[in-house]
Amino acid sequence: MSGVLSFSIFRTMRYFSLTALSFVLALSACVYEPEQFTESETSNEKTDTGSIFAVNGGKQICNPSVSQDPENYPAAMLWLNFGGKLNVEAPDSVYTTSKVVQHDRLSVSDTSGKVLWYLMRDTEAGDCQFQDPEWSTHPNYIVALRGFKAKDSKSCSDILDYGIFAVRMSDKKQFFFYDKDISEFATPHLWVNPDAVRDSSADDSKIEGFFGTNEVRLVYVNKKDQIVFVDYANGGTKKAVTLKKPSDVDGWMMDSPMISPDGNYVVYNVINPSMTGWRSFIQELSKDAAPFEIEKTSGMISEPVQPHWFSFAGRLFVVWAEFPQGSQYVNKNDLSDASVQNGSAGRTVMREIKLAANAPADLAFEWVDNAKEIASIPMIGGRSPDGFFLATGANNGYLMKLP
């Protein structure tokens, strides 16, 4: 996402230079105040690999996350807005589409452009903006960052502090894992036992009351650029552990850990300072577990980036995007244009895997088959549980329905 980068974002003191950081912010967290990327509004298009639908067409979005609830939010994705005008169908008068403030809401919209669900910031409670929204492994919960004025800051345009919260989609109630002192680059993800049944009379201020179980796991990147794992069934924050970092990535940025459907693993990116190189890893959620790399193999365009889990019919896959050499994974292309649907802008790939937690290293994982292309355009926001939809954003947002 192009734009002017305010110096205030450097409160996290990342390793990168000023120029490199501007790319990081564009890709991992929409945390700066740019001039919004603009483009002529894109139309929907049917391609050889599927049908493409613009999301907030012609306007910039970030943090795409495909719906994990095909029953209540079918053919949809979660995303974060920029300022100005939104090209969506508002569900009510509260959801404004003009004079919008950057990152003032979380939106879920579908292929028709209709907003199916939203959460507005609560300015009376001190909310300045949202960051890094991601659908959890459970269909009823989203995790995100809440930005608010840091100590001695006079306005939301000054330095912000962040907390991590979950929102329950069914009633929009929120639960805070951390109130403050969280990095704006935390990119959190949440796992909730899929069999959890919530008692409506339970205490929402407690983990078990809010989620219907204490089997809740959180991962995020801390200010030391480490992935933190918190297991709320086993000690919670008091027994949080940091995962071992991959070797030979000093100065690279840890990014976007995603918990596996069984709650035992994460998959994540490591991004180099120039943002033209990345590596992806899978790692068991244990302080002693070593990461293993998703290596580039014959036929791949690039190292994998923005990996997500996808589970279907008892099988487990990793879905990722690939981009041409020398590119950053910011999409400024109109993916409905046939000229970029040949893989020239990148592609989306999937590979089946078997994992065994608490196993010896040589038995911990096994690729079942070779990687296969599922879309000849790059989609970085994951694949829906029913298998039919891919999502992407940053800069342009799209949903793609597979055949």
C-alpha positions as CSV (number, residue, x, y, z in Angstrom):
1,M,0.0,0.0,0.0
2,S,1.6,3.2,-1.1
3,G,1.5,6.4,0.8
4,V,3.2,8.8,3.2
5,L,4.6,7.1,6.3
6,S,4.4,9.1,9.6
7,F,7.4,9.0,11.8
8,S,5.2,8.1,14.8
9,I,5.0,4.5,13.6
10,F,8.5,3.8,14.7
11,R,7.5,3.3,18.3
12,T,8.2,-0.4,18.0
13,M,11.8,0.1,17.0
14,R,11.9,-2.6,14.4
15,Y,15.2,-3.6,12.9
16,F,14.5,-2.2,9.5
17,S,15.5,1.1,7.9
18,L,12.9,3.8,7.3
19,T,12.4,2.8,3.7
20,A,12.1,-0.9,4.4
21,L,9.6,-0.3,7.2
22,S,7.3,1.5,4.9
23,F,7.0,-1.8,3.0
24,V,6.5,-3.8,6.2
25,L,3.7,-1.7,7.3
26,A,2.0,-2.0,4.0
27,L,2.1,-5.7,4.0
28,S,1.8,-6.9,7.6
29,A,-0.3,-4.3,9.3
30,C,-2.0,-1.2,8.0
31,V,-0.5,1.1,10.6
32,Y,0.3,4.3,8.7
33,E,-1.7,7.2,7.3
34,P,-1.2,7.1,3.6
35,E,-2.9,8.8,0.7
36,Q,-5.3,6.1,-0.2
37,F,-4.3,4.0,-3.2
38,T,-6.9,4.6,-5.9
39,E,-7.8,2.8,-9.1
40,S,-10.8,2.6,-11.4
41,E,-13.5,0.4,-9.9
42,T,-12.9,-3.2,-10.9
43,S,-15.7,-5.4,-12.3
44,N,-16.4,-9.1,-11.5
45,E,-15.0,-11.6,-13.9
46,K,-15.2,-15.3,-14.6
47,T,-11.8,-16.9,-15.4
48,D,-10.6,-20.4,-16.2
49,T,-9.9,-21.0,-12.5
50,G,-12.9,-19.4,-11.0
51,S,-15.0,-16.2,-10.7
52,I,-13.5,-13.1,-9.2
53,F,-15.4,-10.5,-7.2
54,A,-14.0,-7.1,-6.2
55,V,-14.3,-6.2,-2.5
56,N,-14.7,-2.5,-1.8
57,G,-13.9,-2.1,-5.6
58,G,-11.4,0.5,-6.5
59,K,-10.5,1.3,-2.9
60,Q,-7.7,0.1,-0.8
61,I,-8.1,-2.5,1.9
62,C,-5.8,-4.6,4.0
63,N,-5.8,-7.6,6.4
64,P,-8.0,-9.9,4.2
65,S,-9.3,-13.0,6.1
66,V,-11.7,-15.3,4.3
67,S,-14.9,-16.2,6.2
68,Q,-14.6,-19.2,8.6
69,D,-18.4,-19.4,8.9
70,P,-19.9,-20.3,5.5
71,E,-23.3,-20.9,7.1
72,N,-23.8,-17.4,8.6
73,Y,-21.4,-15.4,6.4
74,P,-21.1,-17.3,3.1
75,A,-19.0,-16.1,0.2
76,A,-17.5,-13.4,2.4
77,M,-14.3,-12.0,3.9
78,L,-13.2,-9.9,6.8
79,W,-11.1,-6.8,6.0
80,L,-9.9,-3.5,7.3
81,N,-10.7,-0.2,5.6
82,F,-8.8,3.0,4.7
83,G,-10.2,6.5,5.0
84,G,-12.6,8.3,2.6
85,K,-15.3,6.5,0.7
86,L,-16.2,2.8,0.8
87,N,-17.7,1.0,-2.2
88,V,-20.0,-1.4,-0.3
89,E,-23.7,-1.8,0.4
90,A,-24.3,-0.6,4.0
91,P,-26.5,-2.7,6.2
92,D,-27.8,0.3,8.2
93,S,-27.4,4.0,8.9
94,V,-24.6,3.4,11.5
95,Y,-22.3,1.9,8.8
96,T,-21.4,5.1,6.9
97,T,-19.7,4.9,3.5
98,S,-18.4,8.4,3.1
99,K,-16.0,10.5,5.2
100,V,-14.9,7.3,6.7
101,V,-12.0,7.3,9.2
102,Q,-9.1,4.9,8.5
103,H,-9.4,1.6,10.4
104,D,-12.5,2.7,12.3
105,R,-14.3,-0.6,11.8
106,L,-14.1,-4.3,11.0
107,S,-16.1,-5.3,8.1
108,V,-17.3,-8.6,6.7
109,S,-18.7,-8.3,3.1
110,D,-19.7,-10.8,0.5
111,T,-19.3,-11.2,-3.3
112,S,-22.2,-8.8,-4.0
113,G,-20.6,-6.0,-2.0
114,K,-23.1,-6.2,0.9
115,V,-21.8,-5.8,4.4
116,L,-23.0,-8.8,6.4
117,W,-21.4,-7.9,9.8
118,Y,-19.3,-5.0,11.2
119,L,-17.8,-3.7,14.4
120,M,-17.3,0.1,14.8
121,R,-14.6,1.5,17.1
122,D,-15.9,2.9,20.4
123,T,-14.5,6.4,20.6
124,E,-16.2,7.0,24.0
125,A,-14.2,4.0,25.3
126,G,-11.0,5.5,23.9
127,D,-10.7,3.4,20.7
128,C,-8.6,5.1,18.0
129,Q,-8.4,2.3,15.5
130,F,-8.3,-1.4,14.8
131,Q,-5.3,-3.4,13.5
132,D,-4.6,-6.9,12.2
133,P,-8.1,-8.5,12.3
134,E,-8.1,-12.2,11.6
135,W,-10.9,-14.8,11.8
136,S,-10.1,-17.4,14.4
137,T,-10.3,-21.1,13.9
138,H,-13.8,-20.9,15.4
139,P,-16.5,-19.4,13.2
140,N,-17.9,-17.2,16.0
141,Y,-14.8,-15.4,17.0
142,I,-12.4,-12.8,15.5
143,V,-9.2,-11.6,17.0
144,A,-7.7,-8.1,16.4
145,L,-5.7,-5.3,17.9
146,R,-7.3,-2.2,19.5
147,G,-5.3,1.0,19.2
148,F,-5.7,3.8,21.7
149,K,-3.8,6.9,22.8
150,A,-0.5,6.0,24.5
151,K,0.5,7.8,27.7
152,D,1.1,11.5,27.1
153,S,-0.5,11.3,23.6
154,K,-3.0,14.0,22.9
155,S,-4.9,12.5,20.0
156,C,-5.3,9.4,17.9
157,S,-2.9,10.8,15.4
158,D,-0.1,10.7,18.0
159,I,1.7,7.6,19.3
160,L,-0.7,4.7,20.0
161,D,-0.6,1.7,22.3
162,Y,-2.3,-1.6,21.5
163,G,-4.2,-4.4,23.1
164,I,-5.3,-7.8,21.8
165,F,-9.0,-8.6,22.0
166,A,-11.5,-11.2,20.7
167,V,-15.0,-10.3,19.5
168,R,-17.8,-12.7,19.5
169,M,-19.6,-12.3,16.2
170,S,-23.0,-13.4,17.5
171,D,-23.4,-10.4,19.9
172,K,-20.3,-8.3,19.3
173,K,-19.1,-8.6,22.9
174,Q,-15.4,-8.3,23.4
175,F,-12.8,-10.1,25.6
176,F,-9.4,-8.6,26.1
177,F,-6.4,-10.9,26.4
178,Y,-4.1,-7.9,26.8
179,D,-5.2,-4.3,27.5
180,K,-1.9,-2.6,26.5
181,D,1.8,-2.9,25.7
182,I,1.3,-4.9,22.6
183,S,3.2,-4.3,19.3
184,E,1.3,-2.8,16.4
185,F,2.9,-5.6,14.3
186,A,1.5,-8.4,16.6
187,T,-0.6,-10.1,13.9
188,P,-2.4,-12.3,16.5
189,H,-4.3,-15.5,15.8
190,L,-6.7,-17.4,18.0
191,W,-7.7,-21.1,18.4
192,V,-10.8,-22.1,20.2
193,N,-11.9,-25.7,20.8
194,P,-14.4,-26.3,18.0
195,D,-16.7,-28.3,20.3
196,A,-17.1,-25.5,22.8
197,V,-20.7,-24.8,23.8
198,R,-21.2,-21.5,25.6
199,D,-23.6,-21.0,28.5
200,S,-25.4,-17.7,27.9
201,S,-25.6,-17.1,31.7
202,A,-21.8,-17.5,32.1
203,D,-19.5,-14.7,33.2
204,D,-18.1,-13.1,30.0
205,S,-15.2,-11.6,31.9
206,K,-13.7,-15.1,32.2
207,I,-12.1,-17.1,29.4
208,E,-14.5,-20.1,30.0
209,G,-17.5,-17.9,30.2
210,F,-16.8,-15.9,27.1
211,F,-15.7,-18.8,24.9
212,G,-17.6,-21.7,26.4
213,T,-14.3,-23.5,27.2
214,N,-10.9,-22.8,28.6
215,E,-9.3,-24.6,25.7
216,V,-8.3,-21.4,24.0
217,R,-4.9,-20.7,22.5
218,L,-3.4,-17.4,21.3
219,V,-0.3,-16.6,19.3
220,Y,1.2,-13.2,18.5
221,V,4.5,-11.4,17.7
222,N,5.9,-9.4,20.6
223,K,8.0,-6.3,20.5
224,K,11.2,-8.4,20.5
225,D,10.1,-10.0,17.2
226,Q,9.3,-13.4,18.8
227,I,6.2,-15.5,18.4
228,V,4.5,-15.8,21.8
229,F,2.2,-18.8,22.5
230,V,-0.4,-18.6,25.3
231,D,-2.4,-21.7,26.3
232,Y,-5.3,-20.6,28.5
233,A,-6.0,-24.2,29.6
234,N,-2.5,-24.5,30.9
235,G,-1.5,-21.5,32.9
236,G,-2.5,-18.7,30.5
237,T,-0.3,-15.6,30.3
238,K,1.8,-16.6,33.4
239,K,3.1,-19.6,31.5
240,A,3.3,-18.1,28.0
241,V,6.3,-19.3,26.0
242,T,8.2,-17.9,23.1
243,L,8.9,-20.1,20.1
244,K,12.4,-20.7,18.8
245,K,13.2,-18.6,15.8
246,P,14.5,-20.0,12.5
247,S,18.2,-19.8,12.0
248,D,19.7,-17.3,9.6
249,V,16.9,-14.7,9.8
250,D,18.5,-12.1,12.0
251,G,17.0,-8.7,11.1
252,W,14.0,-10.4,9.4
253,M,10.5,-9.8,10.5
254,M,8.3,-12.5,12.1
255,D,4.9,-12.2,10.7
256,S,1.3,-13.6,10.7
257,P,1.4,-16.8,12.8
258,M,-1.6,-19.0,12.1
259,I,-2.7,-21.8,14.4
260,S,-3.6,-25.2,12.9
261,P,-7.1,-26.6,13.2
262,D,-6.0,-29.0,15.9
263,G,-4.4,-26.2,17.9
264,N,-0.9,-27.8,18.0
265,Y,1.0,-26.0,15.3
266,V,1.6,-22.6,13.7
267,V,2.5,-21.6,10.2
268,Y,4.1,-18.2,9.6
269,N,6.2,-15.9,7.4
270,V,9.6,-14.4,8.0
271,I,10.1,-11.3,5.8
272,N,13.5,-9.7,4.8
273,P,14.2,-6.0,5.2
274,S,13.8,-5.2,1.5
275,M,10.4,-7.0,1.4
276,T,11.5,-8.8,-1.8
277,G,12.3,-12.0,0.0
278,W,10.4,-14.2,2.5
279,R,10.4,-17.7,3.9
280,S,7.6,-19.7,5.5
281,F,7.8,-22.1,8.4
282,I,5.7,-24.7,10.3
283,Q,6.4,-25.1,14.0
284,E,4.8,-27.1,16.9
285,L,3.5,-24.9,19.7
286,S,6.2,-25.8,22.2
287,K,9.1,-23.9,23.6
288,D,11.5,-26.7,22.6
289,A,10.1,-27.3,19.0
290,A,12.3,-26.4,16.1
291,P,10.8,-24.7,13.0
292,F,10.9,-26.5,9.7
293,E,10.8,-24.6,6.5
294,I,8.3,-24.9,3.6
295,E,11.0,-25.1,1.0
296,K,10.8,-23.9,-2.5
297,T,10.5,-26.8,-4.9
298,S,10.7,-27.3,-8.6
299,G,8.0,-25.4,-10.5
300,M,7.4,-22.8,-7.7
301,I,7.5,-19.1,-8.7
302,S,9.0,-18.1,-5.4
303,E,9.3,-19.1,-1.8
304,P,5.8,-19.4,-0.2
305,V,4.3,-16.4,1.5
306,Q,1.2,-15.8,3.7
307,P,0.6,-19.5,4.4
308,H,-2.8,-20.6,5.9
309,W,-4.1,-23.9,7.0
310,F,-7.0,-25.5,5.2
311,S,-8.8,-28.6,6.5
312,F,-11.2,-30.6,4.3
313,A,-12.8,-34.0,4.7
314,G,-10.3,-35.1,7.3
315,R,-7.3,-33.9,5.2
316,L,-4.9,-31.0,6.1
317,F,-3.4,-28.6,3.7
318,V,-1.2,-25.5,3.7
319,V,-2.3,-22.8,1.2
320,W,0.1,-20.1,0.2
321,A,0.8,-17.4,-2.4
322,E,3.8,-17.1,-4.7
323,F,5.0,-13.9,-6.4
324,P,7.5,-13.2,-9.3
325,Q,11.1,-12.7,-8.2
326,G,11.8,-9.2,-7.0
327,S,8.2,-8.3,-6.2
328,Q,6.7,-7.3,-3.0
329,Y,3.4,-9.0,-2.2
330,V,1.3,-5.9,-2.5
331,N,-1.3,-6.4,-5.2
332,K,-1.8,-3.3,-7.3
333,N,-3.1,-5.3,-10.2
334,D,-6.7,-5.6,-11.3
335,L,-7.1,-9.3,-10.9
336,S,-10.2,-9.3,-12.9
337,D,-8.1,-8.3,-15.9
338,A,-7.4,-11.3,-18.1
339,S,-3.9,-10.1,-18.8
340,V,-2.7,-10.9,-15.2
341,Q,-4.6,-14.2,-14.9
342,N,-1.8,-16.2,-16.4
343,G,0.4,-16.3,-13.3
344,S,2.4,-13.2,-14.2
345,A,1.2,-11.4,-11.1
346,G,1.7,-14.5,-8.9
347,R,-0.4,-17.6,-8.1
348,T,-2.0,-19.5,-5.2
349,V,-0.9,-23.0,-4.3
350,M,-1.9,-25.8,-1.9
351,R,-0.1,-28.8,-0.6
352,E,-1.4,-31.6,1.6
353,I,0.5,-32.4,4.8
354,K,0.4,-34.8,7.8
355,L,1.5,-33.7,11.2
356,A,2.2,-35.6,14.4
357,A,2.5,-33.5,17.6
358,N,5.0,-34.7,20.3
359,A,6.7,-37.0,17.8
360,P,10.4,-37.4,17.0
361,A,11.6,-34.9,14.4
362,D,11.7,-37.4,11.6
363,L,8.1,-38.3,12.2
364,A,6.7,-34.9,13.0
365,F,5.5,-34.0,9.5
366,E,5.2,-35.5,6.1
367,W,4.2,-33.9,2.8
368,V,1.5,-36.1,1.2
369,D,1.9,-34.9,-2.4
370,N,3.5,-32.2,-4.5
371,A,2.2,-28.6,-4.4
372,K,-0.5,-27.8,-6.8
373,E,-1.8,-24.5,-8.2
374,I,-5.4,-23.7,-7.3
375,A,-5.5,-20.2,-8.8
376,S,-3.3,-18.4,-11.3
377,I,-3.6,-15.2,-9.3
378,P,-2.1,-14.6,-5.8
379,M,-4.7,-14.8,-3.0
380,I,-3.2,-14.1,0.5
381,G,-6.3,-14.3,2.8
382,G,-6.8,-18.1,3.0
383,R,-9.4,-20.6,1.8
384,S,-12.9,-21.0,3.2
385,P,-13.8,-24.2,5.1
386,D,-16.2,-25.3,2.3
387,G,-13.3,-25.0,-0.1
388,F,-15.1,-22.7,-2.6
389,F,-13.6,-19.3,-1.8
390,L,-10.2,-17.6,-1.6
391,A,-9.7,-14.0,-0.4
392,T,-7.0,-11.4,-0.9
393,G,-6.3,-7.7,-0.2
394,A,-3.5,-5.1,0.1
395,N,-4.0,-3.1,-1.9
396,N,-6.9,-4.4,-3.9
397,G,-9.5,-6.7,-2.3
398,Y,-11.0,-9.7,-4.0
399,L,-13.0,-12.9,-3.3
400,M,-12.5,-15.7,-5.8
401,K,-15.0,-18.6,-6.1
402,L,-13.3,-21.8,-7.3
403,P,-15.1,-24.1,-9.7
